[in-house]
Amino acid sequence: MEALNTRSDSLPPPIHVAIIMDGNGRWAKLRGLPRTAGHKRGAEAVRAAVKGASELGIAYLTLFGFSAENWKRPPTEVRDLMALLRLYLRSEVNELHRSNVRLMVVGDRSKLDPDIVTLIEAAEQKTAANQGLTLVLALSYGGRQELVLAAQRLASAVLAGALSPADIDEQAVHRELFTAGLPDPDLLIRTSGEKRISNFLLWQCAYAEMVFFDVLWPDFAKSHLEEAILDFHGRQRRYGAIG
């Protein structure tokens, strides 16, 4: 990997990288372990990804931690995932803060337990002034649901006379999204061999370059992030124009 590291160091990283972290359950099944073991190992991969993104100079890293559809999973698995989320928020925030990482959480917090919402708010407040990597966790998040909520807010503003329908443009929609104020992802990565975006950042990823890895998320390493960045730099981003 020496040549890969040398070349990736010489190229500017994408500003915003988003990752669909897929494969925890399959990783555990292949080893005869319970799914919870895969999720715990996946949390370690999150730590490595955050560290790697910081070292590579990425400004924003968004991780799809728990989707709106994941609430349909068996109650025992949801409970285990929420317990792991609590543990992460309690054990990792101080390290994130020491590493100058700002933490943000996007998604529908109304479905999360109140104590988790309190932990999220405390973590966001503690790290708000940090100037390094911005780590965005998408929790209870769904792209379609996000767009529906944005449309409802815009419609309410029109009914209240605070907004004209003619003033609803891309920026107006952007301001109503969970990710308001964040740049759109330049690069979207998905692990586990699946090649779909699964209701993740539908609006924001309109022009994101996509890289798919067969590796399961618990085995994802900094070298995969570097490989994805090299792939990204090999693309020509035309945004509908002529290159």
Summary of the structure (lengths in Angstrom):
residues: 243
radius of gyration: 18.5
end to end distance: 30.8
largest distance: 60.1
contacts: 752
relative contact order: 0.19
helix: 51%
strand: 14%
